[in-house]
Amino acid sequence: MSGLRIDRELCIGCESCIMTCPQNALFMEDGKAQVDRDACVMCGMCTDSCPVEAISIEKSGTSPMGEAEKGDVWAFAEITDGEIHSCSKELIGKARELADRLEAEAVAVLVGGDSVKPLAGTLCRSGADRVIAVCGEKFEGLFEEEYAAILGKLIDEKKPEILMFGATELGRSLAPRVAAKVGTGLTADCTILEIDEEKRLLKQTRPAFGGNLMATIVCPNHRPQMATVRPGVLPMPQEDENRKIVVEQYDTDVPKPLKELISVVKAESEAKSISDAKIIVSAGRGIGAKKNLALAQELAELLGGEYGVTRPLVDLGWSEYTHQVGQTGCTVAPKLLITCGISGAIQHLAGISGAETVIAINTDKDAPIFARADYAVVGDCVEVLKELIAQLKNK
Ligand SMILES: Cc1cc2nc3c(=O)[nH]c(=O)nc-3n(C[C@H](O)[C@H](O)[C@H](O)COP(=O)(O)OP(=O)(O)OC[C@H]3O[C@@H](n4cnc5c(N)ncnc54)[C@H](O)[C@@H]3O)c2cc1C
């Protein structure tokens, strides 16, 4: 397993590493520095601070994977409010697709208290061949550090070829810790995942350079290939009741927690997320005025959906940020998306790749949004919105 190595012969007991470590993972024993492996995230700050170069980081998995080392495709199953996070189900769908192409197994990793174990059924019905269930009382309410230590052990033992996390609050915090533990790379916030079957390389695409271009990244020399994927960009798999449910129970020690949860305070008002909306009417700068935004809101209401906006409308103060769609806003995957006066900039398109049917209204017949649209309406969006509202009200 990868880890921090302290050469006791070289260590002079100066304690500079202990003062530098942000994780409090180092301590003194018999006048020499020692490491608490469960706490260490291998950030490397101590190696830089050591005046006698007594500390080094050993990484496993640094050699390219050979033919014999083909592994399975794993997805981390995140639990929110006692349910599988929708993003994790999307990842299982992708794991299924990748595993089929690599002739491997799609595996979901489920970590939590006894109550989460029955959720393994949902994971198998969503496409997993097998669920590795790290379940039991001692795994309830873990923090990222403990999850990372458990996943690190699992990876070292079972050697998956690919491991995916949702780019959720937990996934964004957990995935880099796991990657550091096992000494591999991580592509964060992917919007597209493809596979080069011949080289068994996961092609991980994400916005780069401030969102001005899309970069495709591969991890040729280390395993597993790790990525976090934005919620809503992958299609949701259909559950198949006929799929076999296979659960492999895994037990391990839970490392000593570094933090203690004192209390949970629920925010008084939580703005409704548009990420799960099935119908969205989105407005861009072409809507012309703040008062016209009310038309998009009205149409969304009449259709039983939500309204979205482009970033300039948030910058203008016409809408709350919670309604912004795109790379720096929400990723949405509605069944129907109606865009009104939106040009279709790459940063906006990054947030709508999962939309099923797109109707775009724009005065410019060459607007880039039309390349993404299923139906193109060349015209004034304010007029079209008024007409649609009138027709729906007259029904
Ligand atoms: C790092 C970075 C992150 C970003 N993140 C995001 C993000 O998350 N979300 C986002 O949306 N943007 C984001 N942007 C901004 C993005 O680059 C675009 O500037 C923005 O999406 C353009 O918004 P728009 O389509 O409303 O405006 P414009 O590009 O100005 O387009 C307006 C469109 O309206 C049409 N139009 C004009 N009048 C009418 C009319 N009467 N009826 C119909 N059509 C009309 C025009 O033909 C034009 O196509 C980001 C930019 C950067 C650099």
The ligand as a MOL file (V3000), in Angstrom:
LIG
                    3D

  0  0  0     0  0            999 V3000
M  V30 BEGIN CTAB
M  V30 COUNTS 53 58 0 0 0
M  V30 BEGIN ATOM
M  V30 1 C -15.5070 30.3350 -16.6520 0
M  V30 2 C -16.8310 30.6380 -17.1950 0
M  V30 3 C -17.9270 30.0030 -16.6660 0
M  V30 4 C -19.2050 30.2580 -17.1770 0
M  V30 5 N -20.2790 29.6100 -16.6440 0
M  V30 6 C -21.4850 29.7870 -17.2100 0
M  V30 7 C -22.6280 29.0680 -16.7390 0
M  V30 8 O -22.5560 28.2750 -15.7980 0
M  V30 9 N -23.8020 29.2650 -17.3560 0
M  V30 10 C -23.9600 30.1510 -18.4120 0
M  V30 11 O -25.0670 30.2700 -18.9220 0
M  V30 12 N -22.9030 30.8620 -18.8340 0
M  V30 13 C -21.6860 30.7090 -18.2630 0
M  V30 14 N -20.6450 31.4560 -18.7230 0
M  V30 15 C -20.9150 32.5310 -19.6800 0
M  V30 16 C -20.9830 32.0350 -21.1140 0
M  V30 17 O -19.6930 32.0570 -21.6830 0
M  V30 18 C -21.8900 32.9330 -21.9710 0
M  V30 19 O -21.4260 34.2660 -21.8970 0
M  V30 20 C -23.3490 32.9070 -21.5520 0
M  V30 21 O -23.8260 31.5860 -21.4640 0
M  V30 22 C -24.1650 33.6640 -22.6100 0
M  V30 23 O -25.4460 33.8250 -22.1090 0
M  V30 24 P -26.6610 34.1360 -23.0900 0
M  V30 25 O -26.8340 33.0110 -24.0400 0
M  V30 26 O -27.8050 34.4940 -22.2030 0
M  V30 27 O -26.2320 35.5000 -23.8040 0
M  V30 28 P -25.6870 35.7960 -25.2290 0
M  V30 29 O -24.5090 34.9580 -25.5500 0
M  V30 30 O -25.5230 37.2660 -25.3050 0
M  V30 31 O -26.8510 35.3300 -26.2190 0
M  V30 32 C -28.0600 35.9600 -26.3490 0
M  V30 33 C -28.8070 35.2680 -27.4970 0
M  V30 34 O -30.1140 35.7910 -27.5760 0
M  V30 35 C -30.4700 35.9220 -28.9290 0
M  V30 36 N -31.5300 36.9410 -28.9800 0
M  V30 37 C -31.4580 38.2730 -28.8800 0
M  V30 38 N -32.6880 38.8420 -28.8810 0
M  V30 39 C -33.5640 37.8140 -28.9640 0
M  V30 40 C -34.9740 37.7450 -28.9750 0
M  V30 41 N -35.7440 38.8320 -28.8790 0
M  V30 42 N -35.5560 36.5200 -29.0720 0
M  V30 43 C -34.7960 35.3730 -29.1710 0
M  V30 44 N -33.4450 35.4180 -29.1560 0
M  V30 45 C -32.8400 36.6020 -29.0390 0
M  V30 46 C -29.2210 36.3080 -29.6310 0
M  V30 47 O -29.2760 35.9700 -31.0010 0
M  V30 48 C -28.1710 35.4920 -28.8480 0
M  V30 49 O -27.9680 34.2370 -29.4840 0
M  V30 50 C -19.3690 31.2000 -18.2180 0
M  V30 51 C -18.2530 31.8360 -18.7380 0
M  V30 52 C -17.0050 31.5650 -18.2430 0
M  V30 53 C -15.8150 32.2490 -18.8510 0
M  V30 END ATOM
M  V30 BEGIN BOND
M  V30 1 1 1 2
M  V30 2 1 2 3
M  V30 3 2 2 52
M  V30 4 2 3 4
M  V30 5 1 4 5
M  V30 6 1 4 50
M  V30 7 2 5 6
M  V30 8 1 6 7
M  V30 9 1 6 13
M  V30 10 2 7 8
M  V30 11 1 7 9
M  V30 12 1 9 10
M  V30 13 2 10 11
M  V30 14 1 10 12
M  V30 15 2 12 13
M  V30 16 1 13 14
M  V30 17 1 14 15
M  V30 18 1 14 50
M  V30 19 1 15 16
M  V30 20 1 16 17
M  V30 21 1 16 18
M  V30 22 1 18 19
M  V30 23 1 18 20
M  V30 24 1 20 21
M  V30 25 1 20 22
M  V30 26 1 22 23
M  V30 27 1 23 24
M  V30 28 2 24 25
M  V30 29 1 24 26
M  V30 30 1 24 27
M  V30 31 1 27 28
M  V30 32 2 28 29
M  V30 33 1 28 30
M  V30 34 1 28 31
M  V30 35 1 31 32
M  V30 36 1 32 33
M  V30 37 1 33 34
M  V30 38 1 33 48
M  V30 39 1 34 35
M  V30 40 1 35 36
M  V30 41 1 35 46
M  V30 42 1 36 37
M  V30 43 1 36 45
M  V30 44 2 37 38
M  V30 45 1 38 39
M  V30 46 1 39 40
M  V30 47 2 39 45
M  V30 48 1 40 41
M  V30 49 2 40 42
M  V30 50 1 42 43
M  V30 51 2 43 44
M  V30 52 1 44 45
M  V30 53 1 46 47
M  V30 54 1 46 48
M  V30 55 1 48 49
M  V30 56 2 50 51
M  V30 57 1 51 52
M  V30 58 1 52 53
M  V30 END BOND
M  V30 END CTAB
M  END
